[in-house]
Amino acid sequence: MTSELQMMKKLQGQKRIADRTREIVGRHGQVEESTAAVAAENAWPAAQCTLRQATHDDAAQIAEIFNKEAQASACPQIFRAKPIKQSDVRDILRRCQRDRMPFVVAMPLEEDMMDPSKWPKNSERAYREYVEFKKSHPSPPAPVAGAAFVSDARLGLLGSSCPGSRHNALVRIVVHPEYRRQQYGTALLDRVLLSLTPYHRSIIDYEWKPAKSPGIYEQLAVQNERQYTRIYMEMFCFGKHQPDYTWRASMLKTFNFKEAAYLEDAVLTAPGCGNRWLDLSLWQLEAQSPVAIKERNQGNAALLYMPEQLQRD
């Protein structure tokens, strides 16, 4: 074999090795990209907030959030001619408690330094001094970043709750402008749905402080006093092409809500807010099958899950 043939054969061998190496490296890169994509898809989102049952002490901050929403220039979700007062919020709180409906608030997540487990070892003395200091210097109320509550889906002939819709619920969520697009609204909706439908499984991580109201925030929705078949949410917008519609619709779809109706020019903003017409988008979620609803009093089913004042009428 001549030296030229030997050289050509050697070069061909090196080329085959290089091609094989590139093939292996390429496959390895595809595996890494696929693994990274799966990891990103399975990442558990987290909202840096604490959720708990709303109390009357939250009324002032909740009223402020509601008023800011009513005064919003872009796609307000609350319409009211007069400012919302603390007493208005307390009325909602009392109604939710009476009718066994959730009312939840979200607060920015903060380290609980009163928890001894958060302190390093051999710091018992410093911890005791901190506890004594906090007793004499109480902290201001934690800021409320948002609120969510449940109300009747529709009203009856005389403006009170419609007994025929006692197994339907309307969810309202409002987040303070400073905390928008930070998963607070998602966390609030997630926690409310845990109380309304046995089908829901949490899709976001947050801290939940157990509530003291039995029959509203039970670990299993079927253990709550109120049982629902349909859950509704309303969205007001200037059109489906607007960003405010897009991101809200995306969030609702994440929770398996479906748009049930879209009404153009359905509402007019309050006087002093521009007198602009907004569209109404109605979203619906199946909480459970109607056949799963068991009326405790078959002889007078209308008395079940009905506000007390209606039972007396």
C-alpha positions, -999 to +999 in steps of 0.1 A: +000+000+000+014+034-010+019+061+015-009+082-002-034+054+002-024+049+039-028+087+045-063+087+028-074+057+049-062+073+081-081+105+073-113+086+065-110+068+099-105+101+117-136+115+099-157+086+109-146+090+146-154+128+144-188+121+129-196+095+156-185+119+183-207+147+170-236+123+169-232+112+205-227+148+217-258+159+198-279+132+214-266+140+248-275+177+243-310+167+232-314+146+264-302+175+285-325+199+268-354+175+272-346+170+309-344+207+315-378+212+297-394+185+319-380+200+350-392+235+341-427+221+333-429+203+366-416+233+386-441+241+414-450+278+414-449+296+447-466+327+459-446+346+486-477+352+507-496+340+537-534+333+534-559+332+563-595+338+571-605+375+570-614+392+603-631+424+612-597+439+620-589+437+582-620+458+573-601+491+569-574+476+546-599+456+525-620+487+521-590+506+508-582+478+483-618+478+471-619+516+467-586+515+447-602+490+423-633+510+420-612+541+411-590+522+386-588+539+352-581+506+333-607+478+334-621+483+370-637+452+385-658+471+411-685+496+403-697+519+431-707+555+431-698+560+468-666+550+486-667+516+503-666+519+541-653+497+567-688+489+578-696+477+542-667+452+545-679+441+579-713+435+565-698+412+539-678+394+566-709+388+587-728+376+557-700+351+547-698+338+582-736+335+585-740+318+551-709+296+556-690+311+527-652+317+525-636+351+529-598+350+526-571+376+527-535+374+515-505+390+532-469+393+521-448+364+535-427+374+565-405+354+588-422+345+620-395+354+645-418+344+674-414+308+663-385+294+683-377+269+656-366+298+633-337+307+657-303+291+657-291+267+684-278+282+716-298+314+712-325+308+738-315+339+758-317+361+727-350+346+718-365+353+752-353+389+751-368+393+716-402+379+729-402+404+758-393+432+735-422+424+712-446+423+741-437+459+750-434+470+713-463+454+693-459+454+656-483+472+633-509+451+616-496+431+587-504+446+553-533+430+534-523+425+498-556+411+485-589+395+494-613+369+480-648+361+491-678+341+479-713+354+474-746+342+459-744+337+422-778+354+416-805+373+434-841+364+436-872+385+428-871+406+459-833+413+458-823+386+483-806+353+477-823+331+452-830+297+468-829+280+434-792+290+431-781+279+466-757+254+450-740+280+428-713+305+439-698+337+426-661+343+435-647+378+438-610+385+440-593+419+444-556+425+448-539+457+458-522+474+428-488+472+445-491+434+446-505+427+411-490+400+389-471+384+419-493+352+422-514+367+450-546+364+430-537+329+419-531+319+455-564+334+467-584+316+440-566+284+447-575+285+484-611+294+478-616+266+454-602+241+479-633+250+500-658+249+471-650+219+450-637+184+458-623+182+423-597+209+429-561+201+437-538+229+447-516+242+419-495+268+438-475+269+470-483+294+498-487+294+535-522+288+549-531+296+585-559+272+595-592+289+601-613+285+633-647+285+615-659+250+611-678+239+580-662+265+558-625+257+554-625+220+561-596+199+547-620+182+523-646+203+505-673+177+509-670+182+547-681+219+544-717+228+550-722+244+516-720+222+486-718+236+450-722+224+415-711+255+396-687+283+404-687+316+385-663+345+381-670+378+363-644+397+343-649+432+330-628+444+301-627+467+270-624+438+246-608+404+243-578+419+225-568+439+256-539+427+279-562+429+309-585+403+294-556+381+282-538+376+315-570+372+335-583+347+311-550+328+312-552+325+350-588+313+349-580+286+323-553+274+346-580+265+371-601+248+343-626+277+342-644+280+308-659+312+293-696+307+294-707+340+280-694+373+266-716+403+267-705+435+249-711+469+265-727+453+296-717+478+323-710+515+325-683+528+348-693+549+378-698+586+375-665+604+376-646+574+362-650+584+325-685+570+318-670+542+297-688+510+286-671+477+294-678+441+283-687+414+307-670+380+304-686+352+325-665+322+334-678+289+348-662+259+367-679+226+374-675+221+412-691+187+412-719+168+394-755+178+404-762+142+412-736+144+440-756+170+459-774+154+488-802+175+504-803+167+541-841+175+542-857+159+512-891+170+525-882+207+524-850+208+504-853+246+499-843+251+536-809+235+530-779+258+526-801+288+526-795+320+546-814+322+578-834+353+567-848+334+537-858+305+558-879+329+579-895+346+549 
